[in-house]
Amino acid sequence: MAIFSKSKKTEYDLPNYQGESTTTAFERIIFESLQTDDDQYITMLARDLIDGNPLVLNFEELAPDPANKIMAFLSGVIFTLEGQITQINKKVFLFAREQEFKDGSLKQFIDEYKE
């Protein structure tokens, strides 16, 4: 159920079953070491974000141009979802919708692994 306020901010409920959360955001993280900037692959990553799966993407093996293409595209997706991008280290980033931060598991992950 979405609740809309005058500032156009959207608030979401975490998935639940009989009042209990089914999984934490941390349990839904998809870890990817990027090797290509193929359009179908990038679109699949965007679909994962839209479906509520946070992404931890490692850009180490990509050249700057393909890395920038992916970052630009997913930044647009994150903007649309009112989410955020958190840099874990120089070439590793977490992409997630704002609602994925509500259970605290992503903050704990970031605190443990951020350099």
N, C-alpha and C positions, 0 to 999 in steps of 0.2 A: 504494500500500500504506500503510495507516495503522498506526501503532504507538501503543498506549495505555499510559500509565503510571498509577500509583496516584493521581496528582493529577488524573486525567481530562483532562490536556492531550493534545492530538492533534498528532502530527507528520506532515507530508505530504511526499512526494517531488514534485519539480517534474516536469512532463511531459517525457518524453524519448523519443528514438528511437535505438536502438543505443547507449545510454549517453550521448547528447548531448542537451542541453536543446533543445526545439523552438523556443521563443520565450522572451524575457525578459518579466518582468512589465510592464516599461515598454512593450514592444511590444503588450501586450494592453490597455493603458489605454483606457477609453472616456471621452471628454470630452463633457460635456453642459452646456449653458446652460439651466437649468430655466425653463420658462415656464408650467407647469401642475402641479397636484397630482392629476391624474386617477389614479384607482386602478389602472387597467390599465397606465398608464405607470410608476407607482411599482413595481408588481409586476414589470414587465419589467426595471427597474433592479435589483431584488432578485435576479431570476433571473440577470442578468449577473454579479452578485457571487458567487452560489452556484456559477456555472460557472467561476469563477476569473479573471474580468476585473475588475481594479481600476477604480474609478470616480473621476473628478475632476469634481465637480459645482459649478457656479457658481450661487449663489442670488441674485445681484444683482437680477434682474428679478422676483423673487417678493415678494409682501407677506409680513409676518411669520407670519400664520396658516398659509398653505399651506407656507411654508418650514419651520415647526415641525412640521407634519404629516409631511413627507418626512423630516426629520431624525430624528424619533421612530421612524418605521417602519424606516428603514435602520439606526438605532442598534440596534434589536432584532435585525435580521438580522446585523449585525456581531457583536453579543454572542453570538448562537447559533453563528456561524462561528468564534468566538474570534479575531476580527480586530481591526482598529483604525481609528480615524478620526484623520486628521491635518489640522489647519487650515493651509492654504497661505497664505491672506490672510484679510481680514475676512469675506468671503462665499464663499470657495472652499475646498472640503474634498476630501481624498482618503479614500476608503473602500476597504479591501482586507483580504482574509484574511491571517492571519499568514504562511502559506506563501509568499505573493507577495513578502514582504520578503527571502526567503532568497537570492535571486540578487544582491542589492545594487542593482539598477537603480532600485527605487522610492526607496531612501534617497538615491541620487544625484539623482534628479528633485526630491525634497523639498529637498535642500540647495541646488539651483540656483534654485528658484522660490519658496521660502518667504520671506515678508517678515518 
